[in-house]
Amino acid sequence: MDWDSVLGRQHAALRKAIDDCLADMPTAPIDTADTQQLIASCIFATILQTAAECMDLLEKSASVTCVGGMIRGALESYADLCALIKDEHYALCMTATFFKERKRLAKNMRASKGSNPHHESLAKTIDAAKEFDEMTARLAEMRGMGIKPLRNNERFAAAGLENVFESLYFSLSLDAHNNITALQDRHFGEKDGRLQIMVFKDNRPGQLAMYYDTLLTIIIDCATRLHMFLKSDRARYYAQQGVDLAKFKKEVFGFETPGITTGA
């Protein structure tokens, strides 16, 4: 496979997709008084910003370590966006998840009893006992409404993206964390037949292709879903971009990327 050609085409397509979405954002028919539309648009903005930052890193160096983790975060945002468009009440689950984390922090602050200097700093602005009680009460109220905090796998399930969680998300998690295989892949090299530790080792072409492909698919699919949700005239354009991307994958890789499909 001619990786230079493949990566070049992916890079150009991703740059165009980001530029198209950025150009469309100011004129998208977003009703800012509609909570569902407002939050969905903000999630998409986060995805766009993440993709643009990944592009900046990929353009500056053939050796990137944090991009996999950034794309992993974009996948979580992708799941949130898909779930929110499907169910307007999903925003309440997002709120409950936030309250759960606030409660956990307050619980840990109380338990540390001054042994954690970071908690001591937070204690200047957060009353841990009051925060814990307030979050407990709010979560109980939300559970009474059938709303509960969500774990990551539940976020993907709510979006209908279980396959993505069990495959691509899992792979990116391994790539982002400091497991032994990831460390070897990033930093093991060889010189004169001897092991060499390399700080900046070029990423494998196949890994870069996966990064580009995932970002492209997320952006085009999210743009399609959001503009359809907003009843925007641009929905048809992004849907066609999804068709073109599927053709590219079939041509280059012989199959569409498992787990993610373009189109709402």
C-alpha positions in Angstrom: 0.0 0.0 0.0 1.2 3.5 -0.9 0.9 5.0 2.6 2.1 8.4 1.5 -0.7 8.7 -1.0 -3.3 7.3 1.5 -2.3 9.6 4.3 -2.1 12.6 2.0 -5.6 12.0 0.7 -6.9 11.5 4.3 -5.2 14.7 5.5 -6.7 16.7 2.7 -10.1 15.3 3.3 -10.0 16.0 7.0 -8.8 19.5 6.5 -11.7 20.1 4.1 -14.2 18.6 6.5 -13.0 20.7 9.4 -13.0 23.9 7.3 -16.5 23.1 5.9 -17.9 22.6 9.4 -16.3 25.7 10.8 -17.6 27.8 7.9 -21.2 26.5 8.4 -21.3 26.9 12.2 -22.0 30.7 12.2 -25.1 30.3 9.9 -26.4 27.0 11.3 -30.1 27.4 12.3 -29.5 26.8 16.0 -32.3 27.9 18.4 -30.2 28.9 21.4 -33.4 28.9 23.5 -33.8 25.1 22.8 -31.6 23.3 25.4 -31.3 20.2 23.2 -30.1 22.1 20.2 -27.8 24.3 22.3 -26.1 21.4 24.0 -25.8 19.4 20.8 -24.2 22.3 19.0 -21.7 22.8 21.9 -20.8 19.1 21.8 -20.2 19.4 18.1 -18.0 22.5 18.7 -15.9 20.5 21.1 -15.5 17.7 18.6 -14.4 20.3 15.9 -12.0 21.9 18.3 -10.5 18.5 19.2 -10.1 17.6 15.5 -8.5 20.9 14.7 -6.0 20.5 17.5 -5.2 16.9 16.4 -4.6 18.3 12.8 -2.2 20.9 14.2 -0.2 18.1 15.9 -0.3 15.8 12.9 0.9 18.5 10.6 3.8 19.5 12.8 5.3 16.1 13.5 5.4 12.5 12.3 5.7 11.5 16.0 2.6 12.1 18.1 1.8 10.5 21.5 -1.3 12.3 22.7 -3.5 12.3 19.5 -4.9 8.8 20.3 -6.1 10.0 23.7 -7.6 13.1 22.1 -9.5 11.0 19.6 -10.7 8.8 22.4 -12.2 11.9 24.0 -13.8 12.9 20.7 -15.4 9.4 20.5 -17.0 10.0 23.9 -18.3 13.4 22.6 -19.5 11.6 19.5 -21.5 9.2 21.7 -23.0 12.0 23.7 -24.0 13.9 20.6 -25.7 10.9 19.0 -27.5 10.0 22.3 -28.7 13.6 22.9 -30.1 13.9 19.4 -32.0 10.6 19.9 -33.3 11.6 23.4 -33.8 15.1 24.6 -33.7 13.8 28.2 -30.1 12.6 27.8 -28.9 16.0 28.9 -30.3 15.2 32.3 -28.1 12.1 32.4 -25.1 14.2 31.6 -26.0 16.5 34.5 -26.5 13.5 36.8 -23.0 12.2 35.8 -21.5 15.6 36.6 -23.3 15.6 40.0 -21.9 12.1 40.8 -18.4 13.3 40.2 -18.9 16.4 42.4 -20.2 14.1 45.1 -17.2 11.8 44.7 -14.8 14.8 45.1 -16.6 16.0 48.2 -16.5 12.5 49.7 -12.7 12.2 49.0 -12.2 15.7 50.4 -13.9 14.7 53.7 -12.0 11.4 53.9 -8.6 12.9 53.4 -8.9 14.9 56.6 -6.1 17.3 55.6 -3.7 14.7 54.3 -4.1 15.8 50.6 -2.7 19.3 49.9 -4.8 19.6 46.8 -7.9 19.0 48.8 -6.8 21.6 51.3 -6.6 24.2 48.4 -10.0 23.2 47.2 -11.4 23.6 50.7 -10.9 27.3 50.4 -13.8 27.5 47.9 -15.7 24.2 48.5 -17.5 23.2 51.7 -17.1 19.4 51.4 -19.8 18.5 53.8 -22.3 20.9 52.3 -21.4 19.8 48.8 -21.7 16.1 49.6 -25.2 16.6 51.1 -26.4 18.8 48.2 -25.2 16.4 45.5 -26.7 13.4 47.4 -30.0 15.2 47.5 -29.9 16.2 43.8 -29.0 12.7 42.7 -31.8 11.2 44.8 -34.2 13.6 43.2 -33.0 12.7 39.7 -33.2 9.0 40.4 -36.8 9.5 41.4 -37.3 10.9 37.9 -35.7 7.9 36.4 -32.5 9.8 35.6 -29.1 8.3 36.6 -25.4 8.9 36.1 -23.9 7.0 33.2 -20.7 5.0 32.9 -18.8 5.3 29.6 -20.1 2.0 28.2 -23.7 3.3 29.0 -23.0 6.5 27.1 -22.1 4.5 24.0 -25.1 2.2 24.5 -27.5 5.2 24.7 -26.1 6.3 21.4 -26.4 2.8 19.8 -22.6 2.7 19.5 -21.9 -0.4 21.6 -19.7 -1.9 18.8 -17.6 1.3 18.8 -17.1 1.1 22.5 -16.0 -2.6 22.3 -13.6 -2.2 19.4 -12.3 1.2 18.4 -12.7 2.9 21.8 -11.0 0.0 23.5 -8.1 0.1 21.0 -7.7 3.9 21.5 -7.7 3.4 25.3 -4.8 0.9 25.0 -3.0 3.3 22.7 -3.5 6.3 25.1 -2.4 4.5 28.3 1.0 3.5 29.5 0.7 -0.2 29.0 3.8 -2.1 28.0 2.8 -2.6 24.4 2.1 1.1 23.9 5.5 2.0 25.5 7.3 -0.4 23.2 5.4 0.9 20.1 6.2 4.6 21.0 9.8 4.4 22.1 11.6 1.1 21.2 14.0 1.4 18.3 17.2 -0.3 17.1 20.6 1.0 16.2 23.5 -1.2 15.2 21.6 -4.2 16.3 21.0 -2.8 19.8 17.9 -1.6 21.5 17.6 2.2 21.6 15.1 4.3 23.5 13.7 7.0 21.2 11.8 10.0 22.5 10.4 11.0 19.2 9.7 7.8 17.2 7.6 8.2 14.0 4.1 6.6 14.3 3.3 3.6 12.1 1.5 4.7 8.9 -1.3 2.3 9.7 -1.8 4.0 13.1 -1.9 7.4 11.5 -4.4 6.2 8.9 -6.6 5.0 11.8 -6.4 8.4 13.4 -7.3 10.2 10.3 -10.1 7.8 9.5 -11.7 8.0 12.9 -11.6 11.8 13.0 -13.0 12.0 9.4 -15.9 9.6 10.2 -16.8 11.3 13.5 -16.8 14.8 12.0 -18.8 13.9 8.9 -21.3 11.7 10.7 -21.8 14.3 13.5 -22.2 17.1 10.9 -24.8 15.0 9.1 -26.7 14.2 12.3 -26.6 17.7 13.6 -27.7 19.4 10.4 -30.5 16.9 10.0 -31.6 17.5 13.6 -31.5 21.3 13.0 -33.3 20.8 9.7 -30.5 22.6 7.9 -30.1 22.6 4.1 -26.5 21.5 4.6 -27.5 18.1 5.9 -27.7 16.7 2.3 -24.2 17.9 1.6 -22.7 16.2 4.6 -24.7 13.0 3.9 -23.0 12.9 0.5 -19.6 13.4 2.1 -20.4 10.3 4.1 -21.1 8.4 1.0 -17.9 9.6 -0.6 -15.9 8.6 2.5 -17.4 5.1 2.5 -16.3 4.7 -1.1 -12.8 5.9 -0.2 -12.6 3.3 2.6 -13.8 0.6 0.3 -11.3 1.6 -2.4 -8.3 1.9 -0.1 -8.9 -0.6 2.8 -11.3 -3.0 1.0 -14.0 -2.5 3.6 -15.6 0.2 5.7 -14.1 0.9 9.1 -15.7 -1.5 11.6 -17.8 0.0 14.3 -18.6 3.4 12.8 -20.9 4.0 9.8 -21.5 7.4 8.3 -25.0 8.8 8.1 -27.7 9.2 10.8 
